[in-house]
Amino acid sequence: MKLDRVDNQILAALQRAGRLSNRELAEQVHLSESACLRRMRALEEAGVIDRYVALDYLLRVVVSDPADFERLHSQHLTRLPGVARVQSSFALRTVRKGNELPLRD
C-alpha cells in the first residue's frame, strides 16, 4: 500500500494519541468522518495498522540525595533509546519506615 500525506497524518495522530475518536481524528486530518474511517480500515486491512497498544512504564528508584538522582537522570534515564520525556516525583517525608525495598513479583 502506498501511503499519501493524509495516511501519514492519520498514523502520526494515532501514534500520539491512540484513543482518539474517529470524529477527533477526522477533524485533525481535515477529512469527513466517513472518509477518515474508510482510510483507517484500509490501513488496518493492509497491515499498516497492526494493533492498538498502550505503553505505561513506571520506574521506582532509591537514591541517596538529589545530586545522586540528577546523575541517574542525566547520565542514564534520558539517554535510553526511545525515551522522549521523563516525569519525576519525590517523597518529601517518610510515611512508612521500613528496611525492605519493594521487589518485583
Phi and psi restraints in degrees (range 20) as a CNS / XPLOR table:
assign (resid 1 and name C) (resid 2 and name N)
       (resid 2 and name CA) (resid 2 and name C) 1.0 -87.8 20.0 2
assign (resid 2 and name N) (resid 2 and name CA)
       (resid 2 and name C) (resid 3 and name N) 1.0 126.3 20.0 2
assign (resid 2 and name C) (resid 3 and name N)
       (resid 3 and name CA) (resid 3 and name C) 1.0 -92.1 20.0 2
assign (resid 3 and name N) (resid 3 and name CA)
       (resid 3 and name C) (resid 4 and name N) 1.0 136.0 20.0 2
assign (resid 3 and name C) (resid 4 and name N)
       (resid 4 and name CA) (resid 4 and name C) 1.0 -102.7 20.0 2
assign (resid 4 and name N) (resid 4 and name CA)
       (resid 4 and name C) (resid 5 and name N) 1.0 -175.2 20.0 2
assign (resid 4 and name C) (resid 5 and name N)
       (resid 5 and name CA) (resid 5 and name C) 1.0 -59.7 20.0 2
assign (resid 5 and name N) (resid 5 and name CA)
       (resid 5 and name C) (resid 6 and name N) 1.0 -41.3 20.0 2
assign (resid 5 and name C) (resid 6 and name N)
       (resid 6 and name CA) (resid 6 and name C) 1.0 -67.9 20.0 2
assign (resid 6 and name N) (resid 6 and name CA)
       (resid 6 and name C) (resid 7 and name N) 1.0 -41.0 20.0 2
assign (resid 6 and name C) (resid 7 and name N)
       (resid 7 and name CA) (resid 7 and name C) 1.0 -58.7 20.0 2
assign (resid 7 and name N) (resid 7 and name CA)
       (resid 7 and name C) (resid 8 and name N) 1.0 -44.0 20.0 2
assign (resid 7 and name C) (resid 8 and name N)
       (resid 8 and name CA) (resid 8 and name C) 1.0 -64.2 20.0 2
assign (resid 8 and name N) (resid 8 and name CA)
       (resid 8 and name C) (resid 9 and name N) 1.0 -36.2 20.0 2
assign (resid 8 and name C) (resid 9 and name N)
       (resid 9 and name CA) (resid 9 and name C) 1.0 -65.9 20.0 2
assign (resid 9 and name N) (resid 9 and name CA)
       (resid 9 and name C) (resid 10 and name N) 1.0 -41.3 20.0 2
assign (resid 9 and name C) (resid 10 and name N)
       (resid 10 and name CA) (resid 10 and name C) 1.0 -61.2 20.0 2
assign (resid 10 and name N) (resid 10 and name CA)
       (resid 10 and name C) (resid 11 and name N) 1.0 -48.0 20.0 2
assign (resid 10 and name C) (resid 11 and name N)
       (resid 11 and name CA) (resid 11 and name C) 1.0 -62.6 20.0 2
assign (resid 11 and name N) (resid 11 and name CA)
       (resid 11 and name C) (resid 12 and name N) 1.0 -42.1 20.0 2
assign (resid 11 and name C) (resid 12 and name N)
       (resid 12 and name CA) (resid 12 and name C) 1.0 -64.2 20.0 2
assign (resid 12 and name N) (resid 12 and name CA)
       (resid 12 and name C) (resid 13 and name N) 1.0 -42.3 20.0 2
assign (resid 12 and name C) (resid 13 and name N)
       (resid 13 and name CA) (resid 13 and name C) 1.0 -64.5 20.0 2
assign (resid 13 and name N) (resid 13 and name CA)
       (resid 13 and name C) (resid 14 and name N) 1.0 -41.2 20.0 2
assign (resid 13 and name C) (resid 14 and name N)
       (resid 14 and name CA) (resid 14 and name C) 1.0 -69.2 20.0 2
assign (resid 14 and name N) (resid 14 and name CA)
       (resid 14 and name C) (resid 15 and name N) 1.0 -31.4 20.0 2
assign (resid 14 and name C) (resid 15 and name N)
       (resid 15 and name CA) (resid 15 and name C) 1.0 -68.8 20.0 2
assign (resid 15 and name N) (resid 15 and name CA)
       (resid 15 and name C) (resid 16 and name N) 1.0 -33.2 20.0 2
assign (resid 15 and name C) (resid 16 and name N)
       (resid 16 and name CA) (resid 16 and name C) 1.0 -75.0 20.0 2
assign (resid 16 and name N) (resid 16 and name CA)
       (resid 16 and name C) (resid 17 and name N) 1.0 -38.5 20.0 2
assign (resid 16 and name C) (resid 17 and name N)
       (resid 17 and name CA) (resid 17 and name C) 1.0 -150.6 20.0 2
assign (resid 17 and name N) (resid 17 and name CA)
       (resid 17 and name C) (resid 18 and name N) 1.0 88.9 20.0 2
assign (resid 17 and name C) (resid 18 and name N)
       (resid 18 and name CA) (resid 18 and name C) 1.0 -67.4 20.0 2
assign (resid 18 and name N) (resid 18 and name CA)
       (resid 18 and name C) (resid 19 and name N) 1.0 -14.3 20.0 2
assign (resid 18 and name C) (resid 19 and name N)
       (resid 19 and name CA) (resid 19 and name C) 1.0 -98.2 20.0 2
assign (resid 19 and name N) (resid 19 and name CA)
       (resid 19 and name C) (resid 20 and name N) 1.0 17.7 20.0 2
assign (resid 19 and name C) (resid 20 and name N)
       (resid 20 and name CA) (resid 20 and name C) 1.0 -60.5 20.0 2
assign (resid 20 and name N) (resid 20 and name CA)
       (resid 20 and name C) (resid 21 and name N) 1.0 140.6 20.0 2
assign (resid 20 and name C) (resid 21 and name N)
       (resid 21 and name CA) (resid 21 and name C) 1.0 -74.0 20.0 2
assign (resid 21 and name N) (resid 21 and name CA)
       (resid 21 and name C) (resid 22 and name N) 1.0 160.5 20.0 2
assign (resid 21 and name C) (resid 22 and name N)
       (resid 22 and name CA) (resid 22 and name C) 1.0 -58.9 20.0 2
assign (resid 22 and name N) (resid 22 and name CA)
       (resid 22 and name C) (resid 23 and name N) 1.0 -37.7 20.0 2
assign (resid 22 and name C) (resid 23 and name N)
       (resid 23 and name CA) (resid 23 and name C) 1.0 -61.9 20.0 2
assign (resid 23 and name N) (resid 23 and name CA)
       (resid 23 and name C) (resid 24 and name N) 1.0 -47.0 20.0 2
assign (resid 23 and name C) (resid 24 and name N)
       (resid 24 and name CA) (resid 24 and name C) 1.0 -64.2 20.0 2
assign (resid 24 and name N) (resid 24 and name CA)
       (resid 24 and name C) (resid 25 and name N) 1.0 -42.2 20.0 2
assign (resid 24 and name C) (resid 25 and name N)
       (resid 25 and name CA) (resid 25 and name C) 1.0 -63.8 20.0 2
assign (resid 25 and name N) (resid 25 and name CA)
       (resid 25 and name C) (resid 26 and name N) 1.0 -44.7 20.0 2
assign (resid 25 and name C) (resid 26 and name N)
       (resid 26 and name CA) (resid 26 and name C) 1.0 -59.0 20.0 2
assign (resid 26 and name N) (resid 26 and name CA)
       (resid 26 and name C) (resid 27 and name N) 1.0 -40.9 20.0 2
assign (resid 26 and name C) (resid 27 and name N)
       (resid 27 and name CA) (resid 27 and name C) 1.0 -63.2 20.0 2
assign (resid 27 and name N) (resid 27 and name CA)
       (resid 27 and name C) (resid 28 and name N) 1.0 -42.0 20.0 2
assign (resid 27 and name C) (resid 28 and name N)
       (resid 28 and name CA) (resid 28 and name C) 1.0 -65.7 20.0 2
assign (resid 28 and name N) (resid 28 and name CA)
       (resid 28 and name C) (resid 29 and name N) 1.0 -34.6 20.0 2
assign (resid 28 and name C) (resid 29 and name N)
       (resid 29 and name CA) (resid 29 and name C) 1.0 -102.6 20.0 2
assign (resid 29 and name N) (resid 29 and name CA)
       (resid 29 and name C) (resid 30 and name N) 1.0 7.1 20.0 2
assign (resid 29 and name C) (resid 30 and name N)
       (resid 30 and name CA) (resid 30 and name C) 1.0 60.5 20.0 2
assign (resid 30 and name N) (resid 30 and name CA)
       (resid 30 and name C) (resid 31 and name N) 1.0 49.9 20.0 2
assign (resid 30 and name C) (resid 31 and name N)
       (resid 31 and name CA) (resid 31 and name C) 1.0 -126.2 20.0 2
assign (resid 31 and name N) (resid 31 and name CA)
       (resid 31 and name C) (resid 32 and name N) 1.0 163.2 20.0 2
assign (resid 31 and name C) (resid 32 and name N)
       (resid 32 and name CA) (resid 32 and name C) 1.0 -71.5 20.0 2
assign (resid 32 and name N) (resid 32 and name CA)
       (resid 32 and name C) (resid 33 and name N) 1.0 159.9 20.0 2
assign (resid 32 and name C) (resid 33 and name N)
       (resid 33 and name CA) (resid 33 and name C) 1.0 -61.1 20.0 2
assign (resid 33 and name N) (resid 33 and name CA)
       (resid 33 and name C) (resid 34 and name N) 1.0 -40.5 20.0 2
assign (resid 33 and name C) (resid 34 and name N)
       (resid 34 and name CA) (resid 34 and name C) 1.0 -68.1 20.0 2
assign (resid 34 and name N) (resid 34 and name CA)
       (resid 34 and name C) (resid 35 and name N) 1.0 -40.0 20.0 2
assign (resid 34 and name C) (resid 35 and name N)
       (resid 35 and name CA) (resid 35 and name C) 1.0 -66.1 20.0 2
assign (resid 35 and name N) (resid 35 and name CA)
       (resid 35 and name C) (resid 36 and name N) 1.0 -39.2 20.0 2
assign (resid 35 and name C) (resid 36 and name N)
       (resid 36 and name CA) (resid 36 and name C) 1.0 -63.9 20.0 2
assign (resid 36 and name N) (resid 36 and name CA)
       (resid 36 and name C) (resid 37 and name N) 1.0 -45.4 20.0 2
assign (resid 36 and name C) (resid 37 and name N)
       (resid 37 and name CA) (resid 37 and name C) 1.0 -63.2 20.0 2
assign (resid 37 and name N) (resid 37 and name CA)
       (resid 37 and name C) (resid 38 and name N) 1.0 -40.1 20.0 2
assign (resid 37 and name C) (resid 38 and name N)
       (resid 38 and name CA) (resid 38 and name C) 1.0 -60.8 20.0 2
assign (resid 38 and name N) (resid 38 and name CA)
       (resid 38 and name C) (resid 39 and name N) 1.0 -43.6 20.0 2
assign (resid 38 and name C) (resid 39 and name N)
       (resid 39 and name CA) (resid 39 and name C) 1.0 -65.9 20.0 2
assign (resid 39 and name N) (resid 39 and name CA)
       (resid 39 and name C) (resid 40 and name N) 1.0 -42.2 20.0 2
assign (resid 39 and name C) (resid 40 and name N)
       (resid 40 and name CA) (resid 40 and name C) 1.0 -61.5 20.0 2
assign (resid 40 and name N) (resid 40 and name CA)
       (resid 40 and name C) (resid 41 and name N) 1.0 -43.9 20.0 2
assign (resid 40 and name C) (resid 41 and name N)
       (resid 41 and name CA) (resid 41 and name C) 1.0 -64.0 20.0 2
assign (resid 41 and name N) (resid 41 and name CA)
       (resid 41 and name C) (resid 42 and name N) 1.0 -38.8 20.0 2
assign (resid 41 and name C) (resid 42 and name N)
       (resid 42 and name CA) (resid 42 and name C) 1.0 -64.4 20.0 2
assign (resid 42 and name N) (resid 42 and name CA)
       (resid 42 and name C) (resid 43 and name N) 1.0 -39.4 20.0 2
assign (resid 42 and name C) (resid 43 and name N)
       (resid 43 and name CA) (resid 43 and name C) 1.0 -65.2 20.0 2
assign (resid 43 and name N) (resid 43 and name CA)
       (resid 43 and name C) (resid 44 and name N) 1.0 -38.6 20.0 2
assign (resid 43 and name C) (resid 44 and name N)
       (resid 44 and name CA) (resid 44 and name C) 1.0 -66.5 20.0 2
assign (resid 44 and name N) (resid 44 and name CA)
       (resid 44 and name C) (resid 45 and name N) 1.0 -46.8 20.0 2
assign (resid 44 and name C) (resid 45 and name N)
       (resid 45 and name CA) (resid 45 and name C) 1.0 -64.1 20.0 2
assign (resid 45 and name N) (resid 45 and name CA)
       (resid 45 and name C) (resid 46 and name N) 1.0 -33.1 20.0 2
assign (resid 45 and name C) (resid 46 and name N)
       (resid 46 and name CA) (resid 46 and name C) 1.0 -79.3 20.0 2
assign (resid 46 and name N) (resid 46 and name CA)
       (resid 46 and name C) (resid 47 and name N) 1.0 -7.2 20.0 2
assign (resid 46 and name C) (resid 47 and name N)
       (resid 47 and name CA) (resid 47 and name C) 1.0 83.8 20.0 2
assign (resid 47 and name N) (resid 47 and name CA)
       (resid 47 and name C) (resid 48 and name N) 1.0 5.2 20.0 2
assign (resid 47 and name C) (resid 48 and name N)
       (resid 48 and name CA) (resid 48 and name C) 1.0 -68.2 20.0 2
assign (resid 48 and name N) (resid 48 and name CA)
       (resid 48 and name C) (resid 49 and name N) 1.0 -44.1 20.0 2
assign (resid 48 and name C) (resid 49 and name N)
       (resid 49 and name CA) (resid 49 and name C) 1.0 -98.4 20.0 2
assign (resid 49 and name N) (resid 49 and name CA)
       (resid 49 and name C) (resid 50 and name N) 1.0 111.0 20.0 2
assign (resid 49 and name C) (resid 50 and name N)
       (resid 50 and name CA) (resid 50 and name C) 1.0 -93.8 20.0 2
assign (resid 50 and name N) (resid 50 and name CA)
       (resid 50 and name C) (resid 51 and name N) 1.0 -38.1 20.0 2
assign (resid 50 and name C) (resid 51 and name N)
       (resid 51 and name CA) (resid 51 and name C) 1.0 -164.8 20.0 2
assign (resid 51 and name N) (resid 51 and name CA)
       (resid 51 and name C) (resid 52 and name N) 1.0 165.1 20.0 2
assign (resid 51 and name C) (resid 52 and name N)
       (resid 52 and name CA) (resid 52 and name C) 1.0 -113.2 20.0 2
assign (resid 52 and name N) (resid 52 and name CA)
       (resid 52 and name C) (resid 53 and name N) 1.0 124.6 20.0 2
assign (resid 52 and name C) (resid 53 and name N)
       (resid 53 and name CA) (resid 53 and name C) 1.0 -133.2 20.0 2
assign (resid 53 and name N) (resid 53 and name CA)
       (resid 53 and name C) (resid 54 and name N) 1.0 160.7 20.0 2
assign (resid 53 and name C) (resid 54 and name N)
       (resid 54 and name CA) (resid 54 and name C) 1.0 -118.1 20.0 2
assign (resid 54 and name N) (resid 54 and name CA)
       (resid 54 and name C) (resid 55 and name N) 1.0 135.5 20.0 2
assign (resid 54 and name C) (resid 55 and name N)
       (resid 55 and name CA) (resid 55 and name C) 1.0 -112.3 20.0 2
assign (resid 55 and name N) (resid 55 and name CA)
       (resid 55 and name C) (resid 56 and name N) 1.0 126.4 20.0 2
assign (resid 55 and name C) (resid 56 and name N)
       (resid 56 and name CA) (resid 56 and name C) 1.0 -140.6 20.0 2
assign (resid 56 and name N) (resid 56 and name CA)
       (resid 56 and name C) (resid 57 and name N) 1.0 99.7 20.0 2
assign (resid 56 and name C) (resid 57 and name N)
       (resid 57 and name CA) (resid 57 and name C) 1.0 -103.3 20.0 2
assign (resid 57 and name N) (resid 57 and name CA)
       (resid 57 and name C) (resid 58 and name N) 1.0 130.3 20.0 2
assign (resid 57 and name C) (resid 58 and name N)
       (resid 58 and name CA) (resid 58 and name C) 1.0 -129.3 20.0 2
assign (resid 58 and name N) (resid 58 and name CA)
       (resid 58 and name C) (resid 59 and name N) 1.0 124.4 20.0 2
assign (resid 58 and name C) (resid 59 and name N)
       (resid 59 and name CA) (resid 59 and name C) 1.0 -120.7 20.0 2
assign (resid 59 and name N) (resid 59 and name CA)
       (resid 59 and name C) (resid 60 and name N) 1.0 122.6 20.0 2
assign (resid 59 and name C) (resid 60 and name N)
       (resid 60 and name CA) (resid 60 and name C) 1.0 -106.8 20.0 2
assign (resid 60 and name N) (resid 60 and name CA)
       (resid 60 and name C) (resid 61 and name N) 1.0 123.0 20.0 2
assign (resid 60 and name C) (resid 61 and name N)
       (resid 61 and name CA) (resid 61 and name C) 1.0 -125.8 20.0 2
assign (resid 61 and name N) (resid 61 and name CA)
       (resid 61 and name C) (resid 62 and name N) 1.0 155.0 20.0 2
assign (resid 61 and name C) (resid 62 and name N)
       (resid 62 and name CA) (resid 62 and name C) 1.0 -118.3 20.0 2
assign (resid 62 and name N) (resid 62 and name CA)
       (resid 62 and name C) (resid 63 and name N) 1.0 124.3 20.0 2
assign (resid 62 and name C) (resid 63 and name N)
       (resid 63 and name CA) (resid 63 and name C) 1.0 -124.2 20.0 2
assign (resid 63 and name N) (resid 63 and name CA)
       (resid 63 and name C) (resid 64 and name N) 1.0 160.2 20.0 2
assign (resid 63 and name C) (resid 64 and name N)
       (resid 64 and name CA) (resid 64 and name C) 1.0 -80.0 20.0 2
assign (resid 64 and name N) (resid 64 and name CA)
       (resid 64 and name C) (resid 65 and name N) 1.0 -29.7 20.0 2
assign (resid 64 and name C) (resid 65 and name N)
       (resid 65 and name CA) (resid 65 and name C) 1.0 -165.2 20.0 2
assign (resid 65 and name N) (resid 65 and name CA)
       (resid 65 and name C) (resid 66 and name N) 1.0 173.0 20.0 2
assign (resid 65 and name C) (resid 66 and name N)
       (resid 66 and name CA) (resid 66 and name C) 1.0 -58.0 20.0 2
assign (resid 66 and name N) (resid 66 and name CA)
       (resid 66 and name C) (resid 67 and name N) 1.0 -34.5 20.0 2
assign (resid 66 and name C) (resid 67 and name N)
       (resid 67 and name CA) (resid 67 and name C) 1.0 -65.7 20.0 2
assign (resid 67 and name N) (resid 67 and name CA)
       (resid 67 and name C) (resid 68 and name N) 1.0 -37.4 20.0 2
assign (resid 67 and name C) (resid 68 and name N)
       (resid 68 and name CA) (resid 68 and name C) 1.0 -64.6 20.0 2
assign (resid 68 and name N) (resid 68 and name CA)
       (resid 68 and name C) (resid 69 and name N) 1.0 -41.1 20.0 2
assign (resid 68 and name C) (resid 69 and name N)
       (resid 69 and name CA) (resid 69 and name C) 1.0 -64.8 20.0 2
assign (resid 69 and name N) (resid 69 and name CA)
       (resid 69 and name C) (resid 70 and name N) 1.0 -42.5 20.0 2
assign (resid 69 and name C) (resid 70 and name N)
       (resid 70 and name CA) (resid 70 and name C) 1.0 -58.8 20.0 2
assign (resid 70 and name N) (resid 70 and name CA)
       (resid 70 and name C) (resid 71 and name N) 1.0 -41.1 20.0 2
assign (resid 70 and name C) (resid 71 and name N)
       (resid 71 and name CA) (resid 71 and name C) 1.0 -62.8 20.0 2
assign (resid 71 and name N) (resid 71 and name CA)
       (resid 71 and name C) (resid 72 and name N) 1.0 -47.4 20.0 2
assign (resid 71 and name C) (resid 72 and name N)
       (resid 72 and name CA) (resid 72 and name C) 1.0 -60.6 20.0 2
assign (resid 72 and name N) (resid 72 and name CA)
       (resid 72 and name C) (resid 73 and name N) 1.0 -44.5 20.0 2
assign (resid 72 and name C) (resid 73 and name N)
       (resid 73 and name CA) (resid 73 and name C) 1.0 -63.2 20.0 2
assign (resid 73 and name N) (resid 73 and name CA)
       (resid 73 and name C) (resid 74 and name N) 1.0 -53.8 20.0 2
assign (resid 73 and name C) (resid 74 and name N)
       (resid 74 and name CA) (resid 74 and name C) 1.0 -77.4 20.0 2
assign (resid 74 and name N) (resid 74 and name CA)
       (resid 74 and name C) (resid 75 and name N) 1.0 -32.3 20.0 2
assign (resid 74 and name C) (resid 75 and name N)
       (resid 75 and name CA) (resid 75 and name C) 1.0 -94.2 20.0 2
assign (resid 75 and name N) (resid 75 and name CA)
       (resid 75 and name C) (resid 76 and name N) 1.0 -17.9 20.0 2
assign (resid 75 and name C) (resid 76 and name N)
       (resid 76 and name CA) (resid 76 and name C) 1.0 -127.0 20.0 2
assign (resid 76 and name N) (resid 76 and name CA)
       (resid 76 and name C) (resid 77 and name N) 1.0 -61.4 20.0 2
assign (resid 76 and name C) (resid 77 and name N)
       (resid 77 and name CA) (resid 77 and name C) 1.0 -60.4 20.0 2
assign (resid 77 and name N) (resid 77 and name CA)
       (resid 77 and name C) (resid 78 and name N) 1.0 -48.5 20.0 2
assign (resid 77 and name C) (resid 78 and name N)
       (resid 78 and name CA) (resid 78 and name C) 1.0 -74.5 20.0 2
assign (resid 78 and name N) (resid 78 and name CA)
       (resid 78 and name C) (resid 79 and name N) 1.0 -9.6 20.0 2
assign (resid 78 and name C) (resid 79 and name N)
       (resid 79 and name CA) (resid 79 and name C) 1.0 -97.3 20.0 2
assign (resid 79 and name N) (resid 79 and name CA)
       (resid 79 and name C) (resid 80 and name N) 1.0 -2.7 20.0 2
assign (resid 79 and name C) (resid 80 and name N)
       (resid 80 and name CA) (resid 80 and name C) 1.0 -68.4 20.0 2
assign (resid 80 and name N) (resid 80 and name CA)
       (resid 80 and name C) (resid 81 and name N) 1.0 142.4 20.0 2
assign (resid 80 and name C) (resid 81 and name N)
       (resid 81 and name CA) (resid 81 and name C) 1.0 -63.9 20.0 2
assign (resid 81 and name N) (resid 81 and name CA)
       (resid 81 and name C) (resid 82 and name N) 1.0 136.8 20.0 2
assign (resid 81 and name C) (resid 82 and name N)
       (resid 82 and name CA) (resid 82 and name C) 1.0 84.9 20.0 2
assign (resid 82 and name N) (resid 82 and name CA)
       (resid 82 and name C) (resid 83 and name N) 1.0 -2.8 20.0 2
assign (resid 82 and name C) (resid 83 and name N)
       (resid 83 and name CA) (resid 83 and name C) 1.0 -82.7 20.0 2
assign (resid 83 and name N) (resid 83 and name CA)
       (resid 83 and name C) (resid 84 and name N) 1.0 114.6 20.0 2
assign (resid 83 and name C) (resid 84 and name N)
       (resid 84 and name CA) (resid 84 and name C) 1.0 -93.3 20.0 2
assign (resid 84 and name N) (resid 84 and name CA)
       (resid 84 and name C) (resid 85 and name N) 1.0 -34.5 20.0 2
assign (resid 84 and name C) (resid 85 and name N)
       (resid 85 and name CA) (resid 85 and name C) 1.0 -155.4 20.0 2
assign (resid 85 and name N) (resid 85 and name CA)
       (resid 85 and name C) (resid 86 and name N) 1.0 158.2 20.0 2
assign (resid 85 and name C) (resid 86 and name N)
       (resid 86 and name CA) (resid 86 and name C) 1.0 -128.5 20.0 2
assign (resid 86 and name N) (resid 86 and name CA)
       (resid 86 and name C) (resid 87 and name N) 1.0 129.8 20.0 2
assign (resid 86 and name C) (resid 87 and name N)
       (resid 87 and name CA) (resid 87 and name C) 1.0 -116.2 20.0 2
assign (resid 87 and name N) (resid 87 and name CA)
       (resid 87 and name C) (resid 88 and name N) 1.0 129.4 20.0 2
assign (resid 87 and name C) (resid 88 and name N)
       (resid 88 and name CA) (resid 88 and name C) 1.0 -120.0 20.0 2
assign (resid 88 and name N) (resid 88 and name CA)
       (resid 88 and name C) (resid 89 and name N) 1.0 147.3 20.0 2
assign (resid 88 and name C) (resid 89 and name N)
       (resid 89 and name CA) (resid 89 and name C) 1.0 -131.5 20.0 2
assign (resid 89 and name N) (resid 89 and name CA)
       (resid 89 and name C) (resid 90 and name N) 1.0 148.0 20.0 2
assign (resid 89 and name C) (resid 90 and name N)
       (resid 90 and name CA) (resid 90 and name C) 1.0 -128.3 20.0 2
assign (resid 90 and name N) (resid 90 and name CA)
       (resid 90 and name C) (resid 91 and name N) 1.0 145.5 20.0 2
assign (resid 90 and name C) (resid 91 and name N)
       (resid 91 and name CA) (resid 91 and name C) 1.0 -83.0 20.0 2
assign (resid 91 and name N) (resid 91 and name CA)
       (resid 91 and name C) (resid 92 and name N) 1.0 126.7 20.0 2
assign (resid 91 and name C) (resid 92 and name N)
       (resid 92 and name CA) (resid 92 and name C) 1.0 -91.7 20.0 2
assign (resid 92 and name N) (resid 92 and name CA)
       (resid 92 and name C) (resid 93 and name N) 1.0 -20.5 20.0 2
assign (resid 92 and name C) (resid 93 and name N)
       (resid 93 and name CA) (resid 93 and name C) 1.0 -149.9 20.0 2
assign (resid 93 and name N) (resid 93 and name CA)
       (resid 93 and name C) (resid 94 and name N) 1.0 161.7 20.0 2
assign (resid 93 and name C) (resid 94 and name N)
       (resid 94 and name CA) (resid 94 and name C) 1.0 -80.6 20.0 2
assign (resid 94 and name N) (resid 94 and name CA)
       (resid 94 and name C) (resid 95 and name N) 1.0 125.7 20.0 2
assign (resid 94 and name C) (resid 95 and name N)
       (resid 95 and name CA) (resid 95 and name C) 1.0 -97.2 20.0 2
assign (resid 95 and name N) (resid 95 and name CA)
       (resid 95 and name C) (resid 96 and name N) 1.0 -40.5 20.0 2
assign (resid 95 and name C) (resid 96 and name N)
       (resid 96 and name CA) (resid 96 and name C) 1.0 -136.3 20.0 2
assign (resid 96 and name N) (resid 96 and name CA)
       (resid 96 and name C) (resid 97 and name N) 1.0 124.1 20.0 2
assign (resid 96 and name C) (resid 97 and name N)
       (resid 97 and name CA) (resid 97 and name C) 1.0 -98.6 20.0 2
assign (resid 97 and name N) (resid 97 and name CA)
       (resid 97 and name C) (resid 98 and name N) 1.0 131.2 20.0 2
assign (resid 97 and name C) (resid 98 and name N)
       (resid 98 and name CA) (resid 98 and name C) 1.0 -163.5 20.0 2
assign (resid 98 and name N) (resid 98 and name CA)
       (resid 98 and name C) (resid 99 and name N) 1.0 164.0 20.0 2
assign (resid 98 and name C) (resid 99 and name N)
       (resid 99 and name CA) (resid 99 and name C) 1.0 -93.4 20.0 2
assign (resid 99 and name N) (resid 99 and name CA)
       (resid 99 and name C) (resid 100 and name N) 1.0 -17.8 20.0 2
assign (resid 99 and name C) (resid 100 and name N)
       (resid 100 and name CA) (resid 100 and name C) 1.0 -84.5 20.0 2
assign (resid 100 and name N) (resid 100 and name CA)
       (resid 100 and name C) (resid 101 and name N) 1.0 139.5 20.0 2
assign (resid 100 and name C) (resid 101 and name N)
       (resid 101 and name CA) (resid 101 and name C) 1.0 -95.6 20.0 2
assign (resid 101 and name N) (resid 101 and name CA)
       (resid 101 and name C) (resid 102 and name N) 1.0 145.1 20.0 2
assign (resid 101 and name C) (resid 102 and name N)
       (resid 102 and name CA) (resid 102 and name C) 1.0 -65.1 20.0 2
assign (resid 102 and name N) (resid 102 and name CA)
       (resid 102 and name C) (resid 103 and name N) 1.0 133.2 20.0 2
assign (resid 102 and name C) (resid 103 and name N)
       (resid 103 and name CA) (resid 103 and name C) 1.0 -106.6 20.0 2
assign (resid 103 and name N) (resid 103 and name CA)
       (resid 103 and name C) (resid 104 and name N) 1.0 150.0 20.0 2
assign (resid 103 and name C) (resid 104 and name N)
       (resid 104 and name CA) (resid 104 and name C) 1.0 -68.8 20.0 2
assign (resid 104 and name N) (resid 104 and name CA)
       (resid 104 and name C) (resid 105 and name N) 1.0 139.5 20.0 2
